[in-house]
Amino acid sequence: MKEFWKEILLTTVIVSFLFMILSLTIFTLPKVEGYGMTPVLNNGDRVFVNRLGTIRRFKLIYFKLPNSQETSIRRVIGLPNEHIQYKNDQLYINHQETVERFLQNQLNHAKQNEELVTDDFQLQQLPNVKYATIPRGKYLVLGDNRPYSTDSRYYGLVDEKDIIGTVEMRILPLHKLASF
């Protein structure tokens, strides 16, 4: 019986060590704080973040806030070398209208109430941005809960070195398990 418990303890230590190493290099499991990504993610949800994931438009990313140690999850809207503008709730990338399907319900509701989901802005109106296009190694991120989200409109562009990884799925609560 002693041998059995020794093996259980040794197995637990080895698995814990491997999990810790993998979580430092390949993935992390942060908890969502705030309501900036509602309805996709809610306060207290736990997500799986791939540290090796590819950053693409409309992908959710987990990153360190500029000039802060705090972290956040937001959606990538603008990529390097792109001109971004919002006008009448329409996203224009390099002067071409781009549809944000993930906002369709909010946009329809706002249109019925004659409101805007995303206030009009151009790239140069963002804090610390002096360029007409997004510089190399920088990304424009916005929350899905646009009227109440703190995002690039408030703290400027996100530096690539501050991006921890891409959000691949919500894992908790289990009844809301979903991949992105």
C-alpha positions in Angstrom: 0.0 0.0 0.0 2.9 2.3 0.7 4.2 1.8 -2.8 0.9 2.7 -4.3 0.7 6.0 -2.5 4.4 6.8 -3.4 3.5 6.2 -7.1 0.4 8.4 -6.8 2.4 11.2 -5.2 5.2 10.9 -7.7 2.7 10.9 -10.6 1.0 14.0 -9.2 4.2 15.9 -8.8 5.4 15.0 -12.4 2.0 16.0 -13.9 1.9 19.3 -12.0 5.5 20.1 -13.0 4.7 19.4 -16.7 1.5 21.4 -16.5 3.4 24.4 -15.1 6.1 24.2 -17.8 3.5 24.0 -20.5 1.5 26.9 -19.1 4.6 29.1 -19.1 5.5 28.3 -22.7 2.4 27.2 -24.7 -0.8 28.2 -23.0 -2.4 30.1 -20.1 -5.8 30.1 -18.5 -6.7 33.7 -17.5 -10.0 34.8 -16.0 -11.9 37.5 -17.8 -12.2 40.8 -15.9 -14.9 43.3 -16.8 -17.6 43.5 -19.3 -15.8 45.0 -22.3 -16.3 41.8 -24.4 -20.0 41.1 -23.4 -21.9 39.2 -24.8 -19.1 37.0 -26.1 -17.2 36.8 -22.8 -18.5 37.8 -19.4 -16.8 38.8 -16.2 -15.4 35.7 -14.4 -15.3 33.5 -17.5 -12.1 31.4 -17.8 -10.5 31.1 -21.3 -7.8 29.1 -23.0 -5.1 31.3 -24.5 -2.7 29.9 -27.1 0.7 31.7 -26.6 1.8 30.5 -30.0 -1.4 31.5 -31.8 -1.5 33.6 -35.0 -2.8 37.1 -34.8 -5.5 37.7 -37.4 -8.3 40.2 -37.9 -11.4 39.7 -35.6 -9.4 37.2 -33.5 -9.6 37.7 -29.7 -6.2 38.4 -28.1 -5.0 38.4 -24.5 -2.5 41.2 -23.9 -0.8 43.6 -21.4 -2.4 47.0 -21.5 0.0 49.8 -22.8 2.0 51.4 -19.9 0.5 49.1 -17.3 0.9 45.6 -15.8 -2.8 44.9 -16.2 -4.1 42.4 -18.8 -7.1 42.5 -21.0 -8.9 40.6 -23.8 -10.1 42.4 -26.9 -10.8 41.8 -30.6 -8.2 42.7 -33.2 -9.7 45.1 -35.7 -6.8 46.8 -37.4 -3.5 45.1 -38.5 -0.2 46.8 -39.4 -0.1 49.0 -42.5 -3.9 49.5 -42.6 -5.9 52.7 -42.5 -8.9 52.3 -40.2 -12.0 54.5 -39.9 -15.5 54.1 -38.4 -18.3 56.1 -39.8 -22.0 55.6 -39.1 -21.3 52.2 -37.4 -19.4 51.0 -40.5 -15.8 49.8 -40.3 -13.6 50.9 -43.2 -10.3 49.2 -43.7 -8.1 50.9 -46.3 -11.3 52.9 -47.4 -13.3 49.7 -48.1 -16.3 48.8 -46.0 -15.8 45.6 -43.9 -18.6 43.7 -42.2 -18.3 42.9 -38.5 -20.6 39.8 -38.3 -20.1 39.3 -34.6 -21.8 42.7 -33.9 -24.8 42.1 -36.2 -27.4 41.8 -33.4 -26.1 44.9 -31.6 -26.0 46.9 -34.9 -29.6 45.9 -35.7 -30.8 46.9 -32.2 -28.9 50.2 -32.4 -30.3 51.0 -35.8 -33.9 50.5 -34.6 -33.2 52.9 -31.7 -31.3 55.4 -34.0 -28.1 55.0 -31.9 -24.5 54.1 -32.8 -22.7 51.1 -31.4 -19.3 52.5 -32.3 -18.8 56.3 -32.3 -17.1 57.7 -35.5 -13.4 57.9 -35.4 -10.2 57.9 -37.5 -6.9 56.4 -36.6 -5.2 59.8 -36.0 -7.8 60.5 -33.3 -6.6 57.7 -31.1 -4.2 58.5 -28.2 -0.5 58.5 -29.1 -1.2 57.8 -32.8 0.1 60.3 -35.4 0.0 58.2 -38.5 -2.6 57.6 -41.2 -1.9 53.9 -41.1 -1.2 51.5 -38.2 2.6 51.2 -37.8 4.5 47.9 -38.1 4.2 45.7 -34.9 1.0 47.5 -33.7 -2.6 46.5 -33.6 -6.0 48.3 -33.1 -8.2 46.4 -30.7 -11.8 47.0 -29.7 -14.2 45.4 -27.2 -17.4 43.9 -28.5 -19.4 45.9 -25.9 -18.4 49.1 -27.7 -20.3 51.7 -25.7 -18.8 50.6 -22.4 -15.4 49.0 -23.5 -12.0 50.5 -22.7 -9.9 49.7 -25.7 -7.6 51.3 -28.3 -9.9 54.3 -28.4 -8.7 55.1 -24.9 -5.1 53.8 -24.6 -4.0 53.7 -28.2 -2.6 50.8 -30.3 -1.3 47.6 -28.7 2.3 46.6 -29.3 3.0 43.1 -30.6 5.4 42.5 -27.8 2.6 43.1 -25.3 0.4 40.4 -26.8 0.5 37.2 -24.7 -1.6 35.0 -27.1 -4.8 34.4 -28.9 -8.0 33.3 -27.1 -9.0 30.0 -28.6 -11.9 29.0 -26.3 -14.0 29.7 -23.2 -13.6 26.8 -20.8 -15.5 28.0 -17.8 -18.4 28.0 -17.0 -18.7 24.6 -18.6 -22.2 25.1 -19.8 -20.9 28.0 -22.0 -17.9 26.1 -23.4 -17.2 27.6 -26.9 -14.3 28.0 -29.3 -13.5 31.2 -31.1 
